[in-house]
Amino acid sequence: MVSLEDVKRNRVVKIFIEKGNEHLGVMGYTDHGYLHLSLVSRLSQEIMLKLGYEQRTAELAGIAGYIHDLGNVINRNGHSQSGALMAQEILRRMGMDVKEVAIICAAIGNHDEGSGHPVNEVAAALILADKSHVHRNRVRNQDVATFDIHDRVNYAVEYSILNIDEENRVITMELAIDTSICPVMEYFEIFLSRMLMCRRAANFLNCEFELIINGARLL
């Protein structure tokens, strides 16, 4: 079976990740490199394991998390669909079983809030893991005076934690936001659709979804 470590060592995957992140940097986007991908990969696996899914399902979620942004090497627009097609070709060439390829490609193709849906367990885990990574360590722009709303919101987040209460089937996203940098309303201005997508993903996993910001439950 093709493992997560096999995927991490793949030369094509490495180059596409690095170049895609480089292209986004030119356009002024936040970091989508190894830090983001490793965190999403690990958290996707953790969600699956804590909710009682099999080890292999968790590894598929980890693989999907690690390569979910491959499409950025082509264009940010439609990156989930282009990334899914790229992942299909790469994983098939690596010898992965076609049923597993289908699971991963569906997850990648459905992780963007513009058109995505939690169509399977791996997709649901990927959505929750990806949308929970909001933090100042993703901001590349060092000039605070030129921050756009995405830079401000990410930079204002002091910590973002996704807690999985497997016993009560509750998934909680908890953030601390420095409101001197950006008001909570700006977070909702750009992330409301993502939080609603997270709620659908949690529901797919038979869980409730909660959003807590600065100690206040908002969803």
C-alpha positions in Angstrom: 0.0 0.0 0.0 1.2 3.5 -0.8 1.9 5.3 2.6 1.9 8.9 3.6 5.7 8.7 3.8 5.9 7.4 0.3 3.9 10.5 -0.8 6.1 12.9 1.1 9.2 11.5 -0.6 7.7 11.8 -4.1 9.7 14.2 -6.1 6.7 15.5 -8.2 4.7 16.2 -5.0 7.6 18.1 -3.5 8.2 20.3 -6.5 4.4 21.0 -7.0 4.0 21.9 -3.3 7.0 24.3 -3.4 6.2 25.9 -6.7 2.5 26.3 -5.8 3.3 28.0 -2.5 5.8 30.2 -4.4 3.1 31.2 -6.9 0.6 32.1 -4.1 3.3 34.2 -2.4 3.6 36.2 -5.6 -0.1 36.9 -5.5 0.0 37.9 -1.8 -1.7 34.8 -0.3 -0.9 33.4 3.1 1.5 30.5 3.4 0.4 27.2 1.9 3.7 25.3 2.3 5.0 22.4 4.3 3.9 24.0 7.7 0.3 24.2 6.6 0.2 20.9 4.8 1.9 18.9 7.6 -0.5 20.4 10.2 -3.6 19.6 8.1 -2.2 16.1 7.3 -1.6 15.3 11.0 -5.0 16.8 12.1 -6.9 15.0 9.4 -5.5 11.7 10.7 -6.2 12.6 14.3 -9.8 13.3 13.6 -10.3 9.9 12.0 -8.5 8.0 14.7 -10.3 9.8 17.6 -13.7 9.1 16.0 -12.9 5.4 15.7 -12.1 5.0 12.1 -9.6 2.4 10.9 -5.9 3.2 10.7 -5.8 3.0 6.9 -8.7 5.4 6.6 -6.8 7.8 8.9 -3.7 7.4 6.7 -5.8 8.2 3.6 -6.9 11.3 5.3 -3.3 12.2 6.1 -2.4 11.8 2.5 -5.3 13.9 1.3 -4.3 16.6 3.8 -0.7 16.6 2.7 -1.5 17.0 -1.0 -4.8 18.9 -0.9 -3.3 22.1 -2.2 -1.3 20.7 -5.2 -3.6 22.6 -7.6 -2.1 25.9 -6.5 0.8 25.2 -8.9 -1.6 25.8 -11.8 -3.9 28.5 -10.4 -5.6 29.4 -7.2 -9.0 29.5 -8.9 -10.3 25.9 -9.2 -7.3 24.6 -7.3 -9.3 21.9 -5.5 -10.5 20.3 -8.8 -7.2 20.7 -10.6 -5.4 19.3 -7.5 -7.7 16.3 -7.4 -6.9 15.5 -11.0 -3.1 15.9 -10.4 -3.3 13.7 -7.3 -5.2 11.0 -9.3 -2.4 10.8 -11.8 0.4 10.9 -9.2 -1.2 8.3 -6.9 -2.1 5.9 -9.8 1.5 6.1 -11.0 2.7 5.2 -7.4 0.5 2.1 -7.6 -2.2 3.0 -5.1 -5.4 1.0 -5.3 -8.0 2.8 -7.5 -10.7 2.8 -4.7 -8.3 4.6 -2.4 -7.4 7.0 -5.1 -11.1 7.8 -5.6 -11.5 8.5 -1.8 -8.5 10.9 -1.7 -9.4 12.7 -5.0 -13.0 13.2 -3.8 -11.7 14.8 -0.6 -9.2 17.1 -2.4 -11.8 18.1 -5.0 -14.3 19.0 -2.2 -12.2 20.8 0.3 -12.8 24.4 -1.0 -15.8 26.2 0.5 -16.7 27.7 -2.9 -18.0 24.3 -4.3 -17.0 21.6 -1.9 -19.1 19.1 0.2 -18.2 16.5 2.8 -18.8 13.6 0.4 -17.0 11.0 2.4 -15.3 10.6 5.8 -11.9 11.6 4.5 -13.3 14.7 2.9 -15.0 15.7 6.1 -11.8 15.4 8.1 -9.9 17.3 5.5 -12.4 20.2 5.6 -12.2 20.5 9.4 -8.4 20.3 9.5 -7.8 22.7 6.7 -10.3 25.4 7.8 -9.0 25.3 11.4 -5.5 26.5 10.5 -5.8 30.2 11.0 -2.7 31.7 12.7 -0.3 34.5 12.4 2.5 32.1 11.4 0.8 31.9 8.0 1.2 35.6 7.2 4.1 36.3 4.8 3.7 40.1 4.5 5.9 41.7 7.1 4.6 45.2 6.6 1.6 45.6 8.9 0.6 48.9 7.3 -0.2 47.0 4.0 -2.1 44.1 5.5 -5.3 43.2 3.7 -8.2 41.6 5.6 -6.8 38.1 5.2 -3.5 39.2 6.6 -5.1 41.0 9.5 -7.4 38.1 10.5 -4.6 35.5 10.4 -2.2 37.8 12.2 -4.7 38.5 14.9 -5.2 34.8 15.7 -3.0 34.0 18.7 -4.0 30.4 18.7 -6.5 28.1 17.0 -7.2 24.6 18.4 -9.5 21.9 17.1 -10.8 19.7 19.9 -12.4 16.4 19.2 -14.6 15.1 22.0 -15.1 11.5 20.8 -17.3 10.5 23.7 -19.9 13.2 23.2 -19.3 13.5 19.4 -18.5 17.2 19.6 -15.9 19.0 17.5 -14.9 22.4 18.8 -12.8 25.0 17.0 -11.5 27.4 19.6 -9.6 30.7 18.7 -8.1 33.6 20.5 -8.2 36.8 18.5 -6.4 40.0 19.3 -9.2 42.5 18.7 -6.7 45.3 18.7 -5.5 44.0 15.3 -8.9 43.0 13.9 -12.4 42.8 15.2 -14.2 39.4 15.5 -16.6 40.6 12.8 -13.8 40.7 10.2 -13.1 37.0 11.0 -16.7 36.2 10.1 -16.6 38.4 7.0 -14.1 36.0 5.4 -14.6 32.8 7.3 -18.4 32.4 7.9 -18.8 30.2 4.8 -15.9 28.1 6.0 -17.4 27.7 9.4 -20.7 26.6 8.0 -18.8 24.1 5.8 -17.1 22.8 9.0 -20.5 22.3 10.6 -21.6 20.2 7.6 -18.4 18.2 7.8 -18.9 17.6 11.5 -22.5 16.5 10.9 -21.3 14.1 8.3 -19.2 12.5 10.9 -22.2 12.3 13.3 -20.8 15.1 15.4 -21.9 18.6 16.5 -19.7 21.6 15.6 -18.9 24.4 18.0 -17.0 27.6 17.3 -15.6 29.5 20.4 -13.8 32.8 20.0 -12.2 34.6 23.0 -14.2 32.3 25.3 -17.6 33.0 23.7 -19.5 30.3 21.8 -20.7 31.7 18.5 -21.8 28.6 16.6 
